[in-house]
Amino acid sequence: MVDWQQAELSPRWRALAEYAEKLTLVPQAMSELDLAPLRAQGLSDAAIHDAIQVIAYFNYINRIAEGVHVDLEPDMPAPPRR
C-alpha cells in the first residue's frame, strides 16, 4: 500500500494505478491514449468515469487537508517531501 509499483497487482489494478498516478501528477498530459490500457483490461467507459471521479476526489480532499495542515492519523507515514 506504500508503493503500488512494488505491489503484486493484477494487470487490471496495475493499469488503474498507472492511470491514477499520471492523472494525479501530470493531469495536463492526459490524452485519449491513456484510456487504451484501461479498456484493454475490460473497463467500460462508465467504469473509467467512476475511476476518474474517485481519483479526482482523493486528489481534491488531500489538497484541502494539506492546505489546512490536517494532522495525519497516528499510524500513517508522513508523505515524502519533494
Backbone as CSV, one residue per row, in Angstrom:
resi,resn,N_x,N_y,N_z,CA_x,CA_y,CA_z,C_x,C_y,C_z
1,MET,0.807,-1.190,0.000,0.000,0.000,0.000,0.858,1.265,0.000
2,VAL,2.130,1.122,0.304,3.002,2.289,0.310,3.521,2.583,-1.094
3,ASP,3.878,1.546,-1.843,4.423,1.728,-3.181,3.711,0.772,-4.133
4,TRP,2.745,1.279,-4.868,1.957,0.414,-5.745,2.819,-0.264,-6.802
5,GLN,3.936,0.358,-7.174,4.789,-0.228,-8.208,5.474,-1.508,-7.745
6,GLN,5.609,-1.673,-6.439,6.224,-2.880,-5.892,5.178,-3.924,-5.489
7,ALA,3.924,-3.552,-5.534,2.852,-4.458,-5.105,2.557,-5.501,-6.177
8,GLU,2.061,-6.632,-5.740,1.640,-7.677,-6.673,0.199,-7.391,-7.083
9,LEU,0.049,-6.631,-8.155,-1.263,-6.230,-8.639,-1.624,-7.011,-9.888
10,SER,-2.905,-7.234,-10.049,-3.371,-7.836,-11.298,-3.152,-6.813,-12.418
11,PRO,-3.134,-7.261,-13.667,-2.976,-6.308,-14.769,-4.034,-5.198,-14.742
12,ARG,-5.255,-5.532,-14.353,-6.336,-4.531,-14.294,-6.032,-3.465,-13.248
13,TRP,-5.630,-3.891,-12.031,-5.325,-2.930,-10.976,-4.066,-2.134,-11.304
14,ARG,-3.110,-2.775,-11.960,-1.891,-2.052,-12.348,-2.226,-0.958,-13.363
15,ALA,-3.083,-1.261,-14.330,-3.494,-0.250,-15.316,-4.196,0.915,-14.623
16,LEU,-5.046,0.610,-13.652,-5.733,1.671,-12.903,-4.741,2.501,-12.091
17,ALA,-3.776,1.848,-11.456,-2.786,2.572,-10.658,-1.925,3.475,-11.538
18,GLU,-1.521,2.978,-12.695,-0.729,3.802,-13.623,-1.534,5.017,-14.081
19,TYR,-2.800,4.788,-14.388,-3.662,5.883,-14.813,-3.820,6.903,-13.683
20,ALA,-4.066,6.414,-12.471,-4.249,7.299,-11.320,-3.000,8.134,-11.062
21,GLU,-1.843,7.505,-11.169,-0.602,8.236,-10.930,-0.429,9.365,-11.947
22,LYS,-0.658,9.057,-13.206,-0.489,10.090,-14.238,-1.520,11.204,-14.068
23,LEU,-2.770,10.835,-13.799,-3.808,11.850,-13.617,-3.494,12.738,-12.415
24,THR,-2.886,12.162,-11.398,-2.529,12.911,-10.190,-1.335,13.834,-10.424
25,LEU,-0.293,13.304,-11.067,0.955,14.054,-11.188,1.020,14.993,-12.377
26,VAL,0.450,14.594,-13.511,0.524,15.430,-14.715,-0.817,15.412,-15.454
27,PRO,-1.852,15.933,-14.835,-3.174,15.874,-15.465,-3.224,16.541,-16.828
28,GLN,-2.398,17.549,-17.040,-2.390,18.252,-18.320,-1.852,17.376,-19.448
29,ALA,-1.190,16.288,-19.115,-0.618,15.403,-20.129,-1.551,14.249,-20.510
30,MET,-2.720,14.167,-19.887,-3.645,13.073,-20.180,-4.190,13.223,-21.598
31,SER,-4.381,12.074,-22.253,-4.960,12.073,-23.591,-5.817,10.826,-23.765
32,GLU,-6.467,10.743,-24.892,-7.295,9.575,-25.222,-6.462,8.290,-25.163
33,LEU,-5.192,8.376,-25.483,-4.320,7.199,-25.469,-4.201,6.575,-24.083
34,ASP,-4.382,7.381,-23.035,-4.276,6.869,-21.672,-5.429,5.934,-21.303
35,LEU,-6.496,5.980,-22.081,-7.651,5.129,-21.806,-7.477,3.720,-22.367
36,ALA,-6.622,3.557,-23.350,-6.463,2.257,-24.020,-6.095,1.130,-23.057
37,PRO,-5.129,1.322,-22.140,-4.809,0.224,-21.218,-5.994,-0.145,-20.312
38,LEU,-6.803,0.832,-19.951,-7.968,0.547,-19.115,-9.009,-0.243,-19.896
39,ARG,-9.243,0.183,-21.109,-10.202,-0.535,-21.962,-9.694,-1.944,-22.276
40,ALA,-8.388,-2.084,-22.455,-7.807,-3.404,-22.737,-7.991,-4.360,-21.563
41,GLN,-8.154,-3.798,-20.367,-8.391,-4.620,-19.185,-9.874,-4.828,-18.909
42,GLY,-10.704,-4.399,-19.860,-12.133,-4.671,-19.758,-12.954,-3.611,-19.065
43,LEU,-12.368,-2.460,-18.755,-13.142,-1.403,-18.110,-14.017,-0.699,-19.139
44,SER,-15.260,-0.530,-18.797,-16.193,0.199,-19.649,-15.957,1.701,-19.474
45,ASP,-16.542,2.487,-20.347,-16.431,3.938,-20.196,-17.046,4.394,-18.884
46,ALA,-18.135,3.753,-18.467,-18.759,4.111,-17.179,-17.815,3.796,-16.018
47,ALA,-17.132,2.655,-16.067,-16.189,2.289,-15.013,-14.995,3.242,-14.997
48,ILE,-14.530,3.636,-16.177,-13.419,4.597,-16.263,-13.860,5.937,-15.694
49,HIS,-15.062,6.367,-16.017,-15.601,7.612,-15.465,-15.637,7.542,-13.941
50,ASP,-16.115,6.429,-13.406,-16.155,6.268,-11.948,-14.754,6.339,-11.350
51,ALA,-13.790,5.687,-11.995,-12.413,5.714,-11.506,-11.875,7.145,-11.499
52,ILE,-12.124,7.879,-12.563,-11.668,9.271,-12.630,-12.284,10.092,-11.503
53,GLN,-13.558,9.876,-11.218,-14.226,10.598,-10.135,-13.553,10.304,-8.789
54,VAL,-13.241,9.037,-8.528,-12.600,8.655,-7.265,-11.194,9.245,-7.184
55,ILE,-10.431,9.130,-8.246,-9.075,9.678,-8.273,-9.112,11.190,-8.036
56,ALA,-9.984,11.875,-8.740,-10.092,13.330,-8.602,-10.530,13.726,-7.196
57,TYR,-11.458,12.970,-6.621,-11.915,13.294,-5.262,-10.768,13.152,-4.269
58,PHE,-10.015,12.056,-4.351,-8.901,11.878,-3.424,-7.869,12.987,-3.589
59,ASN,-7.580,13.381,-4.829,-6.648,14.486,-5.044,-7.186,15.771,-4.441
60,TYR,-8.458,16.027,-4.648,-9.105,17.231,-4.120,-9.034,17.273,-2.596
61,ILE,-9.482,16.202,-1.956,-9.561,16.211,-0.494,-8.168,16.221,0.133
62,ASN,-7.192,15.586,-0.517,-5.820,15.632,0.000,-5.250,17.032,-0.084
63,ARG,-5.564,17.761,-1.142,-5.070,19.135,-1.254,-5.714,20.042,-0.211
64,ILE,-6.963,19.814,0.066,-7.610,20.576,1.144,-6.924,20.265,2.469
65,ALA,-6.730,18.987,2.761,-6.100,18.582,4.019,-4.695,19.178,4.137
66,GLU,-3.932,19.139,3.061,-2.590,19.716,3.106,-2.646,21.235,3.250
67,GLY,-3.631,21.852,2.615,-3.756,23.307,2.670,-4.080,23.841,4.050
68,VAL,-4.788,23.050,4.837,-5.136,23.489,6.198,-4.341,22.727,7.250
69,HIS,-3.353,21.986,6.800,-2.422,21.271,7.683,-3.120,20.307,8.634
70,VAL,-3.972,19.472,8.069,-4.645,18.448,8.861,-3.598,17.449,9.344
71,ASP,-3.693,17.078,10.613,-2.766,16.097,11.156,-3.075,14.716,10.598
72,LEU,-2.032,13.951,10.322,-2.184,12.587,9.847,-2.669,11.695,10.986
73,GLU,-3.294,10.594,10.616,-3.633,9.585,11.610,-2.321,9.085,12.210
74,PRO,-2.322,8.700,13.485,-1.063,8.284,14.137,-0.306,7.169,13.427
75,ASP,-1.011,6.250,12.757,-0.326,5.120,12.115,0.007,5.370,10.640
76,MET,-0.216,6.593,10.157,0.082,6.904,8.752,1.491,7.466,8.621
77,PRO,2.239,6.981,7.616,3.592,7.536,7.404,3.488,8.934,6.807
78,ALA,4.452,9.750,7.132,4.493,11.107,6.566,4.745,11.005,5.063
79,PRO,4.136,11.896,4.271,4.381,11.864,2.830,5.806,12.275,2.517
80,PRO,6.375,11.748,1.437,7.740,12.157,1.070,7.760,13.624,0.683
81,ARG,8.819,14.296,1.047,8.987,15.716,0.694,9.681,15.807,-0.650
82,ARG,9.205,16.716,-1.469,9.820,16.906,-2.787,10.596,18.170,-2.823
